[in-house]
């Protein structure tokens, strides 16, 4: 089954790429052969009828939720949430700031909301990207160390229980000042 889905995905990708390439070719003033013109026009009609149908919104919303869930699983956020899920906001005076970062190889550009307290690090996603991403509270005791990569300006966290999980946040002075000094020992 995986092989069939993989082949279908590759065929679909090739068809979409061919359609886009032919659209660029046509828009640059070049003439498309009749046999290919029929393909391009039928795909255009199919796309326009789909975008203008009531199914587009439903497929878009379902696709958005599926993508959010998939990214949560792929990045490792869901693994962190299994251990560090924040059930309620126990500290009402938290001030979250928006950050970019890399979690498990997945880039989160401006979608991370990070805060700190004397107890630990809080992380959550912005609302449109939240599905599948539970709010996290990671105690300082579970973070072994933090390292600032000067080249990428990423603050890399090493977790006690998740040695292989990549959790990096773009460095900002406001965040850096709030981190416990013990995280940076030995650097």
LINPE-V25794 format. One record per residue. N is the residue number from 1. RES is the residue in three letters. OMEGA is omega as a letter, one per 40 degrees, with the letter a starting at -180 (NA if undefined). Layout:
BEGIN
n->N res->RES omega->OMEGA
n->N res->RES omega->OMEGA
END
This chain:
BEGIN
n->1 res->UNK omega->i
n->2 res->UNK omega->a
n->3 res->UNK omega->i
n->4 res->UNK omega->i
n->5 res->UNK omega->i
n->6 res->UNK omega->i
n->7 res->UNK omega->i
n->8 res->UNK omega->i
n->9 res->UNK omega->i
n->10 res->UNK omega->i
n->11 res->UNK omega->i
n->12 res->UNK omega->i
n->13 res->UNK omega->i
n->14 res->UNK omega->i
n->15 res->UNK omega->i
n->16 res->UNK omega->i
n->17 res->UNK omega->i
n->18 res->UNK omega->i
n->19 res->UNK omega->a
n->20 res->UNK omega->i
n->21 res->UNK omega->i
n->22 res->UNK omega->i
n->23 res->UNK omega->i
n->24 res->UNK omega->a
n->25 res->UNK omega->a
n->26 res->UNK omega->a
n->27 res->UNK omega->i
n->28 res->UNK omega->i
n->29 res->UNK omega->i
n->30 res->UNK omega->a
n->31 res->UNK omega->i
n->32 res->UNK omega->i
n->33 res->UNK omega->a
n->34 res->UNK omega->a
n->35 res->UNK omega->i
n->36 res->UNK omega->i
n->37 res->UNK omega->i
n->38 res->UNK omega->i
n->39 res->UNK omega->a
n->40 res->UNK omega->a
n->41 res->UNK omega->i
n->42 res->UNK omega->i
n->43 res->UNK omega->i
n->44 res->UNK omega->i
n->45 res->UNK omega->i
n->46 res->UNK omega->i
n->47 res->UNK omega->a
n->48 res->UNK omega->i
n->49 res->UNK omega->i
n->50 res->UNK omega->a
n->51 res->UNK omega->a
n->52 res->UNK omega->a
n->53 res->UNK omega->i
n->54 res->UNK omega->i
n->55 res->UNK omega->a
n->56 res->UNK omega->a
n->57 res->UNK omega->a
n->58 res->UNK omega->i
n->59 res->UNK omega->i
n->60 res->UNK omega->a
n->61 res->UNK omega->i
n->62 res->UNK omega->i
n->63 res->UNK omega->i
n->64 res->UNK omega->i
n->65 res->UNK omega->i
n->66 res->UNK omega->i
n->67 res->UNK omega->i
n->68 res->UNK omega->i
n->69 res->UNK omega->i
n->70 res->UNK omega->i
n->71 res->UNK omega->i
n->72 res->UNK omega->i
n->73 res->UNK omega->a
n->74 res->UNK omega->a
n->75 res->UNK omega->a
n->76 res->UNK omega->i
n->77 res->UNK omega->a
n->78 res->UNK omega->i
n->79 res->UNK omega->i
n->80 res->UNK omega->a
n->81 res->UNK omega->i
n->82 res->UNK omega->a
n->83 res->UNK omega->a
n->84 res->UNK omega->a
n->85 res->UNK omega->i
n->86 res->UNK omega->a
n->87 res->UNK omega->i
n->88 res->UNK omega->i
n->89 res->UNK omega->a
n->90 res->UNK omega->a
n->91 res->UNK omega->a
n->92 res->UNK omega->a
n->93 res->UNK omega->i
n->94 res->UNK omega->i
n->95 res->UNK omega->a
n->96 res->UNK omega->i
n->97 res->UNK omega->a
n->98 res->UNK omega->a
n->99 res->UNK omega->i
n->100 res->UNK omega->i
n->101 res->UNK omega->i
n->102 res->UNK omega->i
n->103 res->UNK omega->i
n->104 res->UNK omega->i
n->105 res->UNK omega->i
n->106 res->UNK omega->i
n->107 res->UNK omega->i
n->108 res->UNK omega->a
n->109 res->UNK omega->i
n->110 res->UNK omega->a
n->111 res->UNK omega->i
n->112 res->UNK omega->i
n->113 res->UNK omega->a
n->114 res->UNK omega->i
n->115 res->UNK omega->i
n->116 res->UNK omega->i
n->117 res->UNK omega->i
n->118 res->UNK omega->a
n->119 res->UNK omega->a
n->120 res->UNK omega->a
n->121 res->UNK omega->i
n->122 res->UNK omega->i
n->123 res->UNK omega->i
n->124 res->UNK omega->a
n->125 res->UNK omega->i
n->126 res->UNK omega->a
n->127 res->UNK omega->a
n->128 res->UNK omega->a
n->129 res->UNK omega->a
n->130 res->UNK omega->a
n->131 res->UNK omega->a
n->132 res->UNK omega->a
n->133 res->UNK omega->i
n->134 res->UNK omega->i
n->135 res->UNK omega->a
n->136 res->UNK omega->i
n->137 res->UNK omega->a
n->138 res->UNK omega->a
n->139 res->UNK omega->i
n->140 res->UNK omega->a
n->141 res->UNK omega->i
n->142 res->UNK omega->i
n->143 res->UNK omega->a
n->144 res->UNK omega->a
n->145 res->UNK omega->i
n->146 res->UNK omega->a
n->147 res->UNK omega->i
n->148 res->UNK omega->i
n->149 res->UNK omega->a
n->150 res->UNK omega->a
n->151 res->UNK omega->a
n->152 res->UNK omega->a
n->153 res->UNK omega->i
n->154 res->UNK omega->i
n->155 res->UNK omega->a
n->156 res->UNK omega->i
n->157 res->UNK omega->i
n->158 res->UNK omega->a
n->159 res->UNK omega->i
n->160 res->UNK omega->a
n->161 res->UNK omega->a
n->162 res->UNK omega->a
n->163 res->UNK omega->a
n->164 res->UNK omega->a
n->165 res->UNK omega->a
n->166 res->UNK omega->i
n->167 res->UNK omega->a
n->168 res->UNK omega->i
n->169 res->UNK omega->i
n->170 res->UNK omega->a
n->171 res->UNK omega->i
n->172 res->UNK omega->a
n->173 res->UNK omega->a
n->174 res->UNK omega->i
n->175 res->UNK omega->a
n->176 res->UNK omega->a
n->177 res->UNK omega->a
n->178 res->UNK omega->a
n->179 res->UNK omega->i
n->180 res->UNK omega->a
n->181 res->UNK omega->a
n->182 res->UNK omega->i
n->183 res->UNK omega->a
n->184 res->UNK omega->a
n->185 res->UNK omega->i
n->186 res->UNK omega->i
n->187 res->UNK omega->NA
END
